[in-house]
Every structure is written in C-alpha cells, then in structure tokens.
C-alpha cells in the first residue's frame, strides 16, 4: 500500500501492518480482539426466533388493545427466546445466534417475507444467509399469518391512485418508484433515543411500581380508563416483567456455565455476570459495570421490541455514565483500562447485531449493513456549560486505538468547546475510519428552541440516527417520512412529465414542451410545479402514515421510558401526545445534481445561449454519446460547492421553495415536518431511475449526496464547500433540519501537528457558519482502488458512507465507486 505522498492514515497503516503479519496494536486488547475475530468476517445470518415467538403470541391475542398485545408478545419472547453468553465477553444480552445476526419483523413486511427469504442470500446490497430449517419456519409458520395484516399492505391500499403512481410501481407495489419514496413500511419508527438514565436510577422495578400505582389509582368506572389507560399500564407492567425475566435467564445461564468452567478467571467472570444480571436492570445500577450492563440490556431488548429506523441510539453516554465512572475511579473499584475494556465489550456486542432490511428498497437505502446507534459525546449541560469530562476523552481514545465501525460516535461542537476536546476530536478524525461525525450546537439548539423546547431540553439533546437530534421525554414523533427525488423533477420538466426510464408513460403531468420556453422563469416555474407536486404527494403519504401506524405498531418498552407517555398513559406511536414536540422531516435527494442542472440550463440555454433546449435534450437522450463537447460545456457551467454566488443563489431558491411548502402545510399534519438533506445511500438507487442530467452527469449514475457538492465539482477547496452550504441556507425559516456534509481529505494534508491545527480551525469555521453536520473520510484514493480490486486484503478497511461508517468491501460496486469519486482535497 502506498500513496503519491507516501503518507498513510493510521487506519491505513494498521491495515498494512496486518498484511505483514504484525499485531502489536492488539496488545492490551486481547479479549476484545478474540471476540472480534470470532465473527468479523462472517456473512450475517437471519435468526427467526423473535419473529416466531412474536407471531405465536399475536395469533393468541387478537382483539385486545395493540400495546397490550405487544407487551404480551415481548413477555412470550423473553420466556422462550434462546439466551446466549458469548465466550470472553463481560456483557450479555443478544437477540439472535452467536456471530453476526439479524432479526425479522414480520409486522412490517410479512407480505413479501417468503419471497425475500429466497432473495436475501444473493442480493448485492447487504446479503444475509438463512438455514433451510429457519427458511421453512418463515415460509410455513410466520409469513402466512401476516398476509393481509402488514402496514405495507395497508399503506398501499390507502394511497390515492396518483400518489401511488409516484410511490410504488403500479404493476408491483412491492417495488419502489424511487420518486416520492415512503420509508415508513420498512421500519416501525424513525431513529430514537431512550431516557436510559431512568433505568439506571430507578430500574425496571421502579418503573413497574409507578405503573402499578397509576393503575390502582384509576377510576374503575371510567370507560377510557378501562379501554385505554388500564391496558396501557398493564402493558408497561408486562414489559418490565419481560426484560427482568430475560435478564434473570442470563443470570441462570451464567451460573450454569460457571459450574462447568475449568478456567478460574473465566469462572469468576461468569459468577460476576450472574450476580449482576440478577440485580440489573431490575434495580438501580450501583456502579459503572452494572450501569453498562443495565443500559445494554435496555437497548438490546428495545431492538427486539421493534425495528427502529437506523437502530436505537445510545444518547449522551459520557453524561449518564459519568457519575458511576467517577465514583468507581475515586473509590478504587475501576481503572481507565478496565472501563475501556467494558465499553469495548459493548462495541463488539453491537457489531454482531445487524439491522436487517428485508425490503429491497430498505436494503438499497442502507448499504454496507448500515447502523446508527449513535453515542453522543461533548456538547453542553442542561444549564449551558461545556459538558466534556474524562469519560468523553475515553470514548475518543477508544476510537483512536480500536478500529471498529461500531458504535457510531457523534461529537457535539459548540462555540466554547475546549481546545483539548477539539484537538482530540481532530486526532480521532485523522485516524481515518470516519469517526466522529460532528453535530453543531450553534445550529441545532436555536432550532429546537424555536419549536417549543426549553433551554434545558435543547441543551441536553442527543444525536439520534444518522444526524438528527432528539430530546428524550419531549420528542414524540416516530413516523417514517418521504424521500423525494428532486432530480427526477428536473428530468420531468425536460420530458414534459415523463422520464427516460419510463418512456412514454405520463408519470405526473405535462408542464409544457421545454423547447417552447422563452425565458428562464418559464423553466423554473415548470420545475417548481413538478417539485410542488412531489411535495403534495409526500404529504398525502404522510397523512395516511400518521393515521395508519397506531393500528400496526406499539412500543410499550419505549413508552415506559418516556415521561409524557407515562403521564398520559399513551403509547409513543400515538399521533398526538399532550406536551410533546412532534418533529419529523422529509428528504430532498440529489440537491447538488439539481442545483448544478438548473444553473447549467439557466446559464447556457437562456442567458449565454450557447445551447438550444433541443441540443441539450438531444445530448441527454443519447447519454452524451458523440456529444462530449456538449457534456464538457455542461460540466464547466457554474457549480454548487465553490462559493459561487450564481449557483448558490439557485441552491437557496431550491431550498426555499421546499421550506415554503412545508411551512404552509405541515401544520395540517400536526407535525414540524422539516426539510432534511440526508440520503443515507439512497442517492445511489435514486440515481438509477434518473437519466442523464444537464449538469453533465451520465444516466442512472448516483446523484449528489446530502448537501455535498456533485462529485468532482467542488474545485475551490473545502472552505468553499462550507461557504456554499452557508450561502444556500434560508436562515429565516425554522422548517429546516440536518444537512449531511461529506468532506474527503488526503492524509497528507492533515499530517502532523500542523495538520491537526488546520483541521481544528476548519471545524471551528464550520461551527461559526452554523452548519448542522460534518463528517470526513481521511484516506488515499489509491487505497480505495486497491481495496476494490483485491478485497480479501482489505476486509478491515472502514470508510465513512453517509452518517455511518462501514467496511468498504461490504459495499456494492456502485457505492464503492461513489465514494472513490468524491472530491479528494489535498489542502485545507
């Protein structure tokens, strides 16, 4: 492995050492590497037990309130699901077989589960294996019950014909159109953060006692109490019993294994595990190790409960774990090294649970076994002080020393973030595995305040999922929302309501022959008419989704950990919870592609008149074959990402038009439905339905991702990318949310202490500009090319994808090419 500058990131250097048989970096982490090496190269398997026992219980409880049925299903799972204790690990609790595994959630996609089981082992995006015996259980026992009962089927039936036409393939509603794409049918909830501190301080025994007291205090003659509140409270009691039972079964297994264990050290570890599992999460945690185990049980049982989009996040670990860590250090019960080992036992346990997307659309959106169990560090305390502490630095140290794509580490940055913290964040980024992603308090907190949060709630937000912010006990919106292909709208203007892929089919409506447009204003009006139509159908989708979801999903565990749910005896999936702040979002996909396309049309066709509309469309139709001169003209038109006022003004108008729509209509949904630019990996499949575009992009290739510039078009350096992001935002609207921004640097440009200081300055500039999100790849292009050519040598290569990091060799060739094509900046 080499680079033109002979400078490798520490992550690249470590991979080179592994190729040479060196493993000095493993010293002091023997336990963790033993666990990691036992599963890390395996293809994930599908474990069917959760689906099997969930289905068995749901068959028996038809007619009861859904939240009560759900809790009984979880109790049935807790009684019957196989419990495992991994060799070497100090933490216990998993939802499936040893190794990498995924679970099935037939309540979501049981209508095509039997078909998907046959496809999962061979699909390109995130394949899974399944044994024949388990496949038979799915096909014969699980899938038949859910036919006609799933949320996906109900949603397809609820959508009006014109909305259905831009959502699903009219001939097969199992296939997305990738135009106005709903996401609610492949997850029970969008990203979420629990109030883990409630469990650590009270235990599920205390939560159960609260529910019992509320139940006893209900007016027994009230019909609402009898039909709604009492079943809800009984569901909370059931789920508390379920997770405690599950923990006690682990305690029993640990004791059994200890009795057979011949190694004295492991025998003692198993006895300690048994003792801990008998205490937590039933009771309050008394020390750091109990706190970590209690939190792990909670997050793992939450994963069993429902398929939370992008996996349940971990909240502000450096805040709620810190009192236990500090006390144990002061009283001599733990060392920094032992605390690190315990946390890294959690990381390798996380890495074995793979968030399985059965839906082909979900799989395409979340390549490389995507995961976002964000651990939030830094930021501010509820009273507005800097929140960094010694545990904050321990998380950063773990990421610097232990290259694993779990957990997804998110660092909050604010204007007064200490220099030491900024330095360590920069050093961690320079490691080259894509961590941490950065979230900006200076943008997030004012927006949360504008939507009704108190200062204390806003200061205490946690990063959730890819790049969003959640306020435990105040956020209440859980519905998945639409991903909208704005690049397709450009194409529909060019082909008068049609696309190259769909030929003569009128997908939306005719906005007129573009060859007849005399002014840029006419073209822009046609574009806004198409995007307004997309937004209209996205909001129609959302209206149906919000009203349908409570009939299909419940979350008694998640509800038991939310103040407002417990106060009002309402499941978290209830459309309106008094006192809650409902914050959702819809995605603008292909932002850079759209802006650059519009800029090229405006400049070359209407202003400079270097191209006629007919010449442009002819070049696009033939995908620039024999039209390279036209393509070069388009590629050299003004481009977003260069601090170019021409392109950035158009970008701001694209942004404003979407904001104006949601400002007007989201109130009808009862939600802050904000504009977001976070594609995950959807810009790849969305690009596969869009022909060649006026920015010079070839047909069916990926669209621009997030708020990043189109690949190769940001030629004025990384600071210009930040300034274009700043210039294109409408700061006078509160209806905005995250903009995902990818930046790729060569290791040489951030080398040494000088490079670290440059990176810190760059991050502070981003913070000053009040941009929401920032993440980095620090890697040589040559490394990526070699990894694609010879994947067996580069299995450990981690790259930043889209709000998460993944093993490069787990990505599809299309997504690998997308990452390779990102602009590589050699200077800051």
QUIFEN-V31993 format. One record per pair of residues at least 12 apart in sequence whose C-alpha atoms are under 8 Angstrom apart, sorted by sequence separation. I is the first residue (numbers start at 1). J is the second residue. If there is no record, write none. Layout:
I|J ; I|J
This chain:
57|69 ; 58|70 ; 86|98 ; 165|177 ; 166|178 ; 167|179 ; 218|230 ; 258|270 ; 281|293 ; 446|458 ; 497|509 ; 559|571 ; 565|577 ; 619|631 ; 662|674 ; 687|699 ; 688|700 ; 709|721 ; 795|807 ; 797|809 ; 84|97 ; 117|130 ; 166|179 ; 167|180 ; 168|181 ; 257|270 ; 258|271 ; 280|293 ; 281|294 ; 299|312 ; 356|369 ; 445|458 ; 458|471 ; 496|509 ; 497|510 ; 559|572 ; 564|577 ; 662|675 ; 687|700 ; 688|701 ; 708|721 ; 795|808 ; 82|96 ; 84|98 ; 166|180 ; 167|181 ; 215|229 ; 276|290 ; 280|294 ; 281|295 ; 325|339 ; 355|369 ; 378|392 ; 411|425 ; 445|459 ; 457|471 ; 496|510 ; 497|511 ; 512|526 ; 558|572 ; 564|578 ; 616|630 ; 687|701 ; 688|702 ; 795|809 ; 1|16 ; 57|72 ; 58|73 ; 166|181 ; 167|182 ; 215|230 ; 255|270 ; 299|314 ; 354|369 ; 355|370 ; 377|392 ; 496|511 ; 511|526 ; 556|571 ; 564|579 ; 659|674 ; 687|702 ; 794|809 ; 57|73 ; 254|270 ; 255|271 ; 277|293 ; 281|297 ; 354|370 ; 355|371 ; 496|512 ; 555|571 ; 556|572 ; 564|580 ; 659|675 ; 686|702 ; 687|703 ; 56|73 ; 156|173 ; 254|271 ; 276|293 ; 281|298 ; 354|371 ; 457|474 ; 496|513 ; 554|571 ; 555|572 ; 658|675 ; 684|701 ; 685|702 ; 686|703 ; 55|73 ; 117|135 ; 215|233 ; 377|395 ; 493|511 ; 495|513 ; 496|514 ; 511|529 ; 554|572 ; 555|573 ; 684|702 ; 707|725 ; 791|809 ; 801|819 ; 54|73 ; 57|76 ; 214|233 ; 215|234 ; 254|273 ; 255|274 ; 493|512 ; 494|513 ; 495|514 ; 511|530 ; 554|573 ; 683|702 ; 684|703 ; 53|73 ; 54|74 ; 254|274 ; 494|514 ; 553|573 ; 683|703 ; 117|138 ; 212|233 ; 253|274 ; 453|474 ; 493|514 ; 683|704 ; 787|808 ; 788|809 ; 54|76 ; 211|233 ; 212|234 ; 251|273 ; 252|274 ; 508|530 ; 683|705 ; 777|799 ; 787|809 ; 53|76 ; 54|77 ; 211|234 ; 251|274 ; 550|573 ; 777|800 ; 53|77 ; 114|138 ; 250|274 ; 251|275 ; 439|463 ; 549|573 ; 550|574 ; 776|800 ; 784|808 ; 113|138 ; 114|139 ; 211|236 ; 212|237 ; 251|276 ; 410|435 ; 411|436 ; 413|438 ; 444|469 ; 508|533 ; 550|575 ; 718|743 ; 775|800 ; 788|813 ; 113|139 ; 211|237 ; 251|277 ; 409|435 ; 410|436 ; 411|437 ; 412|438 ; 413|439 ; 414|440 ; 679|705 ; 50|77 ; 53|80 ; 250|277 ; 251|278 ; 400|427 ; 408|435 ; 409|436 ; 410|437 ; 411|438 ; 412|439 ; 413|440 ; 414|441 ; 415|442 ; 678|705 ; 679|706 ; 53|81 ; 208|236 ; 393|421 ; 396|424 ; 400|428 ; 405|433 ; 408|436 ; 409|437 ; 410|438 ; 411|439 ; 412|440 ; 413|441 ; 414|442 ; 439|467 ; 547|575 ; 678|706 ; 775|803 ; 788|816 ; 114|143 ; 208|237 ; 248|277 ; 292|321 ; 396|425 ; 399|428 ; 410|439 ; 412|441 ; 413|442 ; 546|575 ; 677|706 ; 678|707 ; 113|143 ; 155|185 ; 247|277 ; 248|278 ; 291|321 ; 386|416 ; 403|433 ; 493|523 ; 604|634 ; 677|707 ; 50|81 ; 112|143 ; 247|278 ; 386|417 ; 393|424 ; 397|428 ; 400|431 ; 743|774 ; 745|776 ; 747|778 ; 49|81 ; 110|142 ; 111|143 ; 208|240 ; 375|407 ; 377|409 ; 379|411 ; 386|418 ; 396|428 ; 707|739 ; 708|740 ; 739|771 ; 740|772 ; 741|773 ; 742|774 ; 743|775 ; 744|776 ; 745|777 ; 746|778 ; 747|779 ; 49|82 ; 110|143 ; 152|185 ; 207|240 ; 247|280 ; 288|321 ; 291|324 ; 373|406 ; 374|407 ; 375|408 ; 376|409 ; 377|410 ; 378|411 ; 379|412 ; 388|421 ; 493|526 ; 497|530 ; 604|637 ; 706|739 ; 707|740 ; 708|741 ; 739|772 ; 740|773 ; 741|774 ; 742|775 ; 743|776 ; 744|777 ; 745|778 ; 746|779 ; 747|780 ; 110|144 ; 151|185 ; 152|186 ; 247|281 ; 373|407 ; 374|408 ; 375|409 ; 376|410 ; 377|411 ; 378|412 ; 379|413 ; 380|414 ; 493|527 ; 600|634 ; 603|637 ; 706|740 ; 707|741 ; 708|742 ; 738|772 ; 739|773 ; 740|774 ; 741|775 ; 742|776 ; 743|777 ; 744|778 ; 745|779 ; 746|780 ; 111|146 ; 205|240 ; 372|407 ; 373|408 ; 374|409 ; 375|410 ; 376|411 ; 377|412 ; 378|413 ; 379|414 ; 603|638 ; 705|740 ; 706|741 ; 708|743 ; 737|772 ; 738|773 ; 742|777 ; 744|779 ; 785|820 ; 106|142 ; 110|146 ; 111|147 ; 204|240 ; 244|280 ; 288|324 ; 372|408 ; 374|410 ; 376|412 ; 399|435 ; 706|742 ; 784|820 ; 106|143 ; 110|147 ; 111|148 ; 244|281 ; 287|324 ; 288|325 ; 371|408 ; 490|527 ; 493|530 ; 600|637 ; 111|149 ; 243|281 ; 244|282 ; 286|324 ; 287|325 ; 379|417 ; 489|527 ; 492|530 ; 599|637 ; 600|638 ; 107|146 ; 111|150 ; 599|638 ; 781|820 ; 106|146 ; 110|150 ; 204|244 ; 287|327 ; 288|328 ; 599|639 ; 109|150 ; 111|152 ; 287|328 ; 489|530 ; 596|637 ; 107|149 ; 108|150 ; 109|151 ; 111|153 ; 489|531 ; 596|638 ; 107|150 ; 108|151 ; 109|152 ; 596|639 ; 719|762 ; 726|769 ; 781|824 ; 106|150 ; 107|151 ; 108|152 ; 311|355 ; 595|639 ; 596|640 ; 722|766 ; 726|770 ; 50|95 ; 310|355 ; 486|531 ; 595|640 ; 726|771 ; 723|769 ; 725|771 ; 49|96 ; 599|646 ; 722|769 ; 592|640 ; 599|647 ; 47|96 ; 47|97 ; 247|297 ; 289|339 ; 292|342 ; 296|346 ; 484|534 ; 55|106 ; 288|339 ; 292|343 ; 484|535 ; 596|647 ; 599|650 ; 35|87 ; 51|103 ; 595|647 ; 598|650 ; 35|88 ; 50|103 ; 51|104 ; 289|342 ; 410|463 ; 34|88 ; 35|89 ; 47|101 ; 49|103 ; 50|104 ; 51|105 ; 243|297 ; 340|394 ; 344|398 ; 351|405 ; 484|538 ; 44|99 ; 45|100 ; 46|101 ; 47|102 ; 48|103 ; 50|105 ; 51|106 ; 243|298 ; 351|406 ; 595|650 ; 44|100 ; 45|101 ; 46|102 ; 47|103 ; 48|104 ; 350|406 ; 351|407 ; 482|538 ; 595|651 ; 31|88 ; 32|89 ; 42|99 ; 43|100 ; 44|101 ; 45|102 ; 46|103 ; 47|104 ; 350|407 ; 481|538 ; 31|89 ; 42|100 ; 44|102 ; 46|104 ; 243|301 ; 317|375 ; 318|376 ; 319|377 ; 336|394 ; 340|398 ; 348|406 ; 637|695 ; 313|372 ; 314|373 ; 315|374 ; 316|375 ; 317|376 ; 318|377 ; 347|406 ; 482|541 ; 595|654 ; 39|99 ; 40|100 ; 310|370 ; 311|371 ; 312|372 ; 313|373 ; 314|374 ; 315|375 ; 316|376 ; 317|377 ; 318|378 ; 347|407 ; 482|542 ; 591|651 ; 634|694 ; 635|695 ; 675|735 ; 676|736 ; 677|737 ; 678|738 ; 742|802 ; 38|99 ; 39|100 ; 310|371 ; 311|372 ; 312|373 ; 313|374 ; 314|375 ; 315|376 ; 316|377 ; 481|542 ; 634|695 ; 635|696 ; 674|735 ; 675|736 ; 676|737 ; 677|738 ; 678|739 ; 679|740 ; 112|174 ; 310|372 ; 311|373 ; 313|375 ; 314|376 ; 379|441 ; 634|696 ; 673|735 ; 674|736 ; 675|737 ; 676|738 ; 677|739 ; 678|740 ; 740|802 ; 310|373 ; 672|735 ; 674|737 ; 675|738 ; 676|739 ; 677|740 ; 740|803 ; 632|696 ; 631|696 ; 325|391 ; 479|545 ; 762|828 ; 322|389 ; 479|546 ; 641|708 ; 319|387 ; 623|691 ; 641|709 ; 322|391 ; 623|692 ; 640|709 ; 641|710 ; 759|828 ; 318|388 ; 479|549 ; 621|691 ; 640|710 ; 758|828 ; 318|389 ; 620|691 ; 621|692 ; 642|713 ; 383|455 ; 384|456 ; 620|692 ; 641|713 ; 642|714 ; 663|735 ; 318|391 ; 382|455 ; 383|456 ; 620|693 ; 640|713 ; 641|714 ; 642|715 ; 643|716 ; 655|728 ; 656|729 ; 662|735 ; 318|392 ; 382|456 ; 620|694 ; 624|698 ; 639|713 ; 640|714 ; 641|715 ; 642|716 ; 655|729 ; 656|730 ; 659|733 ; 381|456 ; 382|457 ; 384|459 ; 623|698 ; 639|714 ; 641|716 ; 642|717 ; 652|727 ; 653|728 ; 655|730 ; 109|185 ; 382|458 ; 383|459 ; 623|699 ; 648|724 ; 652|728 ; 659|735 ; 749|825 ; 108|185 ; 109|186 ; 203|280 ; 204|281 ; 205|282 ; 206|283 ; 318|395 ; 382|459 ; 643|720 ; 651|728 ; 652|729 ; 659|736 ; 749|826 ; 108|186 ; 203|281 ; 204|282 ; 205|283 ; 381|459 ; 382|460 ; 616|694 ; 642|720 ; 643|721 ; 649|727 ; 650|728 ; 652|730 ; 744|822 ; 746|824 ; 748|826 ; 749|827 ; 108|187 ; 203|282 ; 204|283 ; 380|459 ; 381|460 ; 641|720 ; 642|721 ; 648|727 ; 649|728 ; 744|823 ; 745|824 ; 746|825 ; 749|828 ; 108|188 ; 203|283 ; 379|459 ; 380|460 ; 641|721 ; 643|723 ; 644|724 ; 648|728 ; 743|823 ; 744|824 ; 745|825 ; 746|826 ; 200|281 ; 202|283 ; 203|284 ; 641|722 ; 642|723 ; 643|724 ; 744|825 ; 745|826 ; 46|128 ; 199|281 ; 202|284 ; 203|285 ; 520|602 ; 641|723 ; 642|724 ; 645|727 ; 745|827 ; 44|127 ; 45|128 ; 46|129 ; 47|130 ; 200|283 ; 201|284 ; 641|724 ; 43|127 ; 44|128 ; 45|129 ; 46|130 ; 200|284 ; 201|285 ; 640|724 ; 641|725 ; 643|727 ; 43|128 ; 44|129 ; 45|130 ; 52|137 ; 199|284 ; 200|285 ; 43|129 ; 48|134 ; 52|138 ; 59|145 ; 376|462 ; 520|606 ; 591|677 ; 47|134 ; 55|142 ; 376|463 ; 519|606 ; 584|671 ; 585|672 ; 586|673 ; 588|675 ; 375|463 ; 473|561 ; 518|606 ; 582|670 ; 583|671 ; 584|672 ; 585|673 ; 586|674 ; 587|675 ; 588|676 ; 589|677 ; 48|137 ; 52|141 ; 374|463 ; 473|562 ; 474|563 ; 582|671 ; 583|672 ; 584|673 ; 585|674 ; 586|675 ; 587|676 ; 588|677 ; 589|678 ; 48|138 ; 52|142 ; 55|145 ; 374|464 ; 472|562 ; 473|563 ; 474|564 ; 582|672 ; 583|673 ; 584|674 ; 585|675 ; 586|676 ; 587|677 ; 588|678 ; 589|679 ; 51|142 ; 200|291 ; 373|464 ; 374|465 ; 473|564 ; 583|674 ; 585|676 ; 587|678 ; 588|679 ; 372|464 ; 373|465 ; 374|466 ; 587|679 ; 372|465 ; 589|682 ; 590|683 ; 601|694 ; 200|294 ; 371|465 ; 372|466 ; 478|572 ; 479|573 ; 589|683 ; 600|694 ; 199|294 ; 200|295 ; 477|572 ; 478|573 ; 600|695 ; 199|295 ; 476|572 ; 477|573 ; 597|693 ; 598|694 ; 476|573 ; 589|686 ; 597|694 ; 598|695 ; 477|575 ; 515|613 ; 596|694 ; 597|695 ; 196|295 ; 514|613 ; 515|614 ; 596|695 ; 597|696 ; 476|576 ; 593|693 ; 476|577 ; 196|298 ; 484|586 ; 486|588 ; 487|589 ; 593|695 ; 481|584 ; 482|585 ; 483|586 ; 484|587 ; 485|588 ; 486|589 ; 487|590 ; 476|580 ; 477|581 ; 480|584 ; 481|585 ; 482|586 ; 483|587 ; 484|588 ; 485|589 ; 486|590 ; 487|591 ; 490|594 ; 593|697 ; 474|579 ; 475|580 ; 476|581 ; 477|582 ; 479|584 ; 481|586 ; 482|587 ; 483|588 ; 484|589 ; 485|590 ; 486|591 ; 474|580 ; 475|581 ; 476|582 ; 477|583 ; 478|584 ; 481|587 ; 483|589 ; 487|593 ; 473|580 ; 474|581 ; 475|582 ; 476|583 ; 477|584 ; 487|594 ; 490|597 ; 718|825 ; 475|583 ; 486|594 ; 490|598 ; 717|825 ; 712|821 ; 714|823 ; 719|828 ; 593|703 ; 711|821 ; 712|822 ; 713|823 ; 717|827 ; 718|828 ; 592|703 ; 593|704 ; 711|822 ; 712|823 ; 717|828 ; 592|704 ; 711|823 ; 590|703 ; 591|704 ; 592|705 ; 589|703 ; 590|704 ; 591|705 ; 596|710 ; 589|704 ; 590|705 ; 591|706 ; 592|707 ; 192|308 ; 589|705 ; 590|706 ; 591|707 ; 592|708 ; 702|818 ; 189|306 ; 191|308 ; 192|309 ; 589|706 ; 592|709 ; 593|710 ; 188|306 ; 189|307 ; 190|308 ; 191|309 ; 194|312 ; 592|710 ; 188|307 ; 189|308 ; 190|309 ; 191|310 ; 192|311 ; 193|312 ; 194|313 ; 196|315 ; 187|307 ; 188|308 ; 189|309 ; 190|310 ; 191|311 ; 192|312 ; 193|313 ; 194|314 ; 195|315 ; 681|801 ; 187|308 ; 188|309 ; 191|312 ; 192|313 ; 193|314 ; 194|315 ; 500|621 ; 680|801 ; 681|802 ; 187|309 ; 191|313 ; 193|315 ; 680|802 ; 197|320 ; 494|617 ; 535|658 ; 679|802 ; 680|803 ; 196|320 ; 678|802 ; 532|658 ; 535|661 ; 543|669 ; 539|666 ; 542|669 ; 453|581 ; 452|581 ; 528|657 ; 532|661 ; 451|581 ; 684|814 ; 684|815 ; 681|815 ; 316|462 ; 315|462 ; 315|463 ; 315|464 ; 313|463 ; 313|464 ; 312|464 ; 313|465 ; 585|737 ; 312|465 ; 93|247 ; 311|465 ; 310|465 ; 309|465 ; 310|466 ; 93|250 ; 92|250 ; 65|227 ; 65|228 ; 68|231 ; 72|235 ; 75|238 ; 79|242 ; 67|231 ; 68|232 ; 71|235 ; 75|239 ; 78|242 ; 67|232 ; 70|235 ; 71|236 ; 74|239 ; 78|243 ; 85|250 ; 65|231 ; 68|234 ; 69|235 ; 72|238 ; 75|241 ; 76|242 ; 79|245 ; 83|249 ; 84|250 ; 68|235 ; 71|238 ; 72|239 ; 75|242 ; 78|245 ; 79|246 ; 83|250 ; 67|235 ; 71|239 ; 74|242 ; 75|243 ; 78|246 ; 85|253 ; 84|253 ; 85|254 ; 83|253 ; 186|357 ; 309|480 ; 186|358 ; 186|359 ; 186|362 ; 88|266 ; 90|269 ; 183|362 ; 92|273 ; 91|273 ; 90|273 ; 175|360 ; 176|361 ; 175|361 ; 501|689 ; 501|690 ; 500|690 ; 501|691 ; 499|690 ; 500|691 ; 499|691 ; 477|671 ; 483|679 ; 491|690 ; 491|691 ; 92|293 ; 103|304 ; 105|306 ; 485|686 ; 488|689 ; 91|293 ; 105|307 ; 488|690 ; 491|693 ; 93|296 ; 487|690 ; 490|693 ; 93|297 ; 91|296 ; 92|297 ; 95|300 ; 94|300 ; 95|301 ; 93|300 ; 95|303 ; 95|304 ; 467|678 ; 466|678 ; 466|680 ; 487|703 ; 451|672 ; 74|305 ; 126|363 ; 120|358 ; 125|363 ; 125|364 ; 117|358 ; 126|367 ; 116|358 ; 125|367 ; 126|368 ; 116|359 ; 125|368 ; 126|369 ; 113|358 ; 109|358 ; 306|555 ; 109|359 ; 305|555 ; 91|342 ; 100|351 ; 101|352 ; 102|353 ; 90|342 ; 100|352 ; 101|353 ; 102|354 ; 103|355 ; 104|356 ; 305|557 ; 99|352 ; 100|353 ; 101|354 ; 102|355 ; 103|356 ; 50|304 ; 91|345 ; 98|352 ; 100|354 ; 102|356 ; 104|358 ; 90|345 ; 91|346 ; 94|349 ; 302|557 ; 89|345 ; 302|558 ; 96|353 ; 91|349 ; 95|353 ; 94|353 ; 193|462 ; 468|737 ; 468|738 ; 193|464 ; 467|738 ; 192|464 ; 191|464 ; 192|465 ; 467|740 ; 191|465 ; 193|470 ; 195|472 ; 192|470 ; 193|471 ; 194|472 ; 195|473 ; 193|472 ; 451|734 ; 450|734 ; 192|478 ; 191|478 ; 447|734 ; 190|478 ; 189|478 ; 190|479 ; 189|479 ; 190|480 ; 188|479 ; 189|480 ; 188|480 ; 187|480 ; 184|479 ; 185|480 ; 184|480 ; 183|480 ; 184|481 ; 182|480 ; 183|481 ; 182|481 ; 183|482 ; 182|482 ; 183|483 ; 181|482 ; 182|483 ; 180|482 ; 181|483 ; 180|483 ; 181|484 ; 179|483 ; 180|484 ; 179|484 ; 180|485 ; 178|484 ; 179|485 ; 467|773 ; 178|485 ; 32|341 ; 179|488 ; 44|354 ; 29|341 ; 32|344 ; 36|348 ; 32|345 ; 35|348 ; 39|352 ; 365|679 ; 366|680 ; 367|681 ; 365|680 ; 366|681 ; 32|348 ; 365|681 ; 366|682 ; 239|556 ; 240|557 ; 364|681 ; 365|682 ; 430|747 ; 239|557 ; 364|682 ; 236|556 ; 364|684 ; 365|685 ; 430|750 ; 235|556 ; 236|557 ; 364|685 ; 236|559 ; 232|556 ; 236|560 ; 442|767 ; 430|756 ; 442|768 ; 440|767 ; 443|770 ; 442|770 ; 443|771 ; 444|772 ; 427|756 ; 443|772 ; 426|756 ; 440|770 ; 440|771 ; 441|772 ; 440|772 ; 423|756 ; 426|759 ; 439|772 ; 440|773 ; 423|757 ; 426|760 ; 439|773 ; 438|773 ; 439|774 ; 233|569 ; 437|773 ; 438|774 ; 466|802 ; 467|803 ; 232|569 ; 423|760 ; 437|774 ; 438|775 ; 466|803 ; 232|570 ; 422|760 ; 437|775 ; 465|803 ; 466|804 ; 232|571 ; 436|775 ; 437|776 ; 229|569 ; 435|775 ; 166|507 ; 228|569 ; 229|570 ; 434|775 ; 435|776 ; 165|507 ; 166|508 ; 434|776 ; 434|777 ; 433|777 ; 434|778 ; 432|777 ; 433|778 ; 162|508 ; 432|778 ; 429|776 ; 431|778 ; 432|779 ; 430|778 ; 415|764 ; 429|778 ; 415|767 ; 207|560 ; 414|767 ; 415|768 ; 180|534 ; 413|767 ; 179|534 ; 211|566 ; 182|538 ; 180|537 ; 181|538 ; 180|538 ; 182|541 ; 184|545 ; 199|561 ; 198|561 ; 194|558 ; 433|797 ; 434|798 ; 188|553 ; 196|561 ; 433|798 ; 434|799 ; 435|800 ; 195|561 ; 432|798 ; 433|799 ; 434|800 ; 437|803 ; 194|561 ; 195|562 ; 432|799 ; 433|800 ; 194|562 ; 434|804 ; 435|805 ; 166|537 ; 434|805 ; 433|805 ; 163|537 ; 25|401 ; 163|540 ; 163|541 ; 159|540 ; 159|541 ; 159|544 ; 158|544 ; 155|544 ; 155|545 ; 11|403 ; 155|548 ; 405|798 ; 154|548 ; 404|798 ; 408|804 ; 151|548 ; 408|805 ; 151|549 ; 405|805 ; 151|552 ; 405|806 ; 150|552 ; 405|807 ; 10|430 ; 11|431 ; 12|432 ; 9|430 ; 10|431 ; 11|432 ; 9|431 ; 10|432 ; 11|433 ; 9|432 ; 372|803 ; 372|804 ; 371|804 ; 370|804 ; 370|805 ; 370|806 ; 369|806 ; 368|806 ; 368|807 ; 368|808 ; 369|810 ; 368|810 ; 367|810 ; 368|811 ; 367|811 ; 368|812 ; 107|552 ; 367|812 ; 107|553 ; 70|554 ; 66|551 ; 70|555 ; 71|556 ; 66|552 ; 67|553 ; 70|556 ; 66|553 ; 67|554 ; 66|554 ; 67|555 ; 68|556 ; 67|556 ; 67|571 ; 178|685 ; 179|686 ; 178|686 ; 178|689 ; 126|810 ; 126|811 ; 125|811 ; 125|812 ; 124|812 ; 9|747 ; 8|747 ; 7|747 ; 8|748 ; 7|748 ; 5|748 ; 7|751 ; 41|795 ; 12|779 ; 9|778 ; 9|779 ; 8|779 ; 12|783 ; 8|780 ; 19|793 ; 3|780 ; 3|782 ; 15|794 ; 2|782 ; 3|783 ; 2|783 ; 15|796 ; 1|783 ; 15|797 ; 12|797 ; 11|797
